[in-house]
Amino acid sequence: MHSSRVTENDPCLVLHCDYPIRNQLYSLELSALGKDDQRVNKIRVPVLPEFKVVGSCKGLLYLSDSSAKGIVYVYNPFTRDYIELPKSTELLHQYPV
C-alpha cells in the first residue's frame, strides 16, 4: 500500500457521509476549490458494505466493520488496496466523548 502517489501531487479531502445514504466516501481535489470545475469523486469501498472511519493518516483510511465482528482494515481509497489487520488480543473499551 503506497500513500504518497496522490497526496503529494494533488492534495485532496476525503469526506465521509452518512446522510441521506449511509457509508458514502467522496474526494474533493483542493486544487479545484473556488473553480467552476470542482472535482468531487465518489470513492467505492469494496471490502465493507457497512463501516466506520476510525482514523486516517497520509491518505490511508482506518476502517472498522459496523457490526460487532471487530474486523478492521487499512484502506487506500485511491488505489483501492486494503489489508485486514489482525484482531487485537486486548479488550478494547470505547468511551463516549
C-alpha positions as CSV (number, residue, x, y, z in Angstrom):
1,M,0.0,0.0,0.0
2,H,1.5,3.2,-1.1
3,S,0.1,6.6,0.0
4,S,2.3,9.3,-1.5
5,R,1.3,8.8,-5.1
6,V,-1.8,11.1,-4.9
7,T,-1.3,13.1,-1.7
8,E,2.0,14.7,-2.8
9,N,0.9,15.6,-6.3
10,D,-2.7,16.7,-5.9
11,P,-3.8,17.1,-2.3
12,C,-7.5,16.4,-1.6
13,L,-10.0,16.0,1.2
14,V,-11.8,12.7,1.8
15,L,-15.3,13.1,3.1
16,H,-17.4,10.5,4.9
17,C,-21.2,11.0,4.6
18,D,-23.9,9.0,6.4
19,Y,-26.9,11.0,5.2
20,P,-29.0,10.5,3.1
21,I,-27.3,7.2,2.3
22,R,-25.0,5.5,4.8
23,N,-21.3,5.0,4.2
24,Q,-20.6,7.2,1.3
25,L,-17.0,8.4,0.7
26,Y,-16.1,11.3,-1.6
27,S,-12.8,13.0,-2.5
28,L,-12.5,16.8,-3.2
29,E,-9.4,18.0,-5.0
30,L,-8.0,21.0,-3.1
31,S,-6.5,22.5,-6.3
32,A,-10.1,22.8,-7.7
33,L,-11.5,24.8,-4.8
34,G,-13.1,28.0,-5.9
35,K,-13.0,27.0,-9.6
36,D,-16.0,26.2,-11.7
37,D,-14.8,22.7,-12.4
38,Q,-14.6,21.4,-8.9
39,R,-14.0,17.7,-8.8
40,V,-15.9,15.7,-6.3
41,N,-15.5,11.9,-6.9
42,K,-17.3,9.1,-5.2
43,I,-15.0,6.5,-3.7
44,R,-16.1,2.9,-3.6
45,V,-15.2,0.7,-0.6
46,P,-15.2,-2.8,-1.9
47,V,-14.4,-4.6,1.3
48,L,-17.1,-3.4,3.7
49,P,-20.8,-2.6,3.0
50,E,-21.2,-1.0,6.4
51,F,-18.2,0.7,8.0
52,K,-16.9,3.4,10.3
53,V,-14.0,5.6,9.5
54,V,-11.9,5.3,12.7
55,G,-8.9,7.4,11.6
56,S,-6.7,8.4,8.7
57,C,-3.0,9.1,8.0
58,K,-1.3,10.2,4.8
59,G,-4.3,9.3,2.7
60,L,-4.8,5.9,4.2
61,L,-8.1,5.2,6.0
62,Y,-8.6,3.0,9.1
63,L,-12.0,1.4,8.6
64,S,-13.9,-0.7,11.2
65,D,-16.8,-3.0,10.4
66,S,-20.0,-1.5,11.8
67,S,-21.1,-4.9,13.1
68,A,-19.8,-6.4,16.3
69,K,-17.2,-8.6,14.5
70,G,-14.3,-6.3,15.3
71,I,-12.8,-6.5,11.8
72,V,-10.6,-3.6,10.9
73,Y,-8.9,-2.6,7.6
74,V,-6.3,-0.1,6.3
75,Y,-7.7,1.1,3.0
76,N,-6.1,3.3,0.3
77,P,-9.1,4.9,-1.4
78,F,-7.1,6.0,-4.4
79,T,-5.5,2.6,-5.3
80,R,-8.3,0.6,-3.7
81,D,-5.8,-1.6,-2.0
82,Y,-6.6,-2.8,1.5
83,I,-5.3,-5.1,4.2
84,E,-7.2,-6.7,7.1
85,L,-5.5,-6.1,10.4
86,P,-5.1,-8.9,12.9
87,K,-7.6,-8.9,15.7
88,S,-6.5,-7.4,18.9
89,T,-5.8,-9.7,21.7
90,E,-6.6,-7.0,24.3
91,L,-10.1,-6.0,25.2
92,L,-10.9,-2.5,23.7
93,H,-13.1,-0.1,25.6
94,Q,-15.0,2.7,23.9
95,Y,-15.9,5.7,26.0
96,P,-18.3,8.4,24.8
97,V,-16.6,11.8,24.4
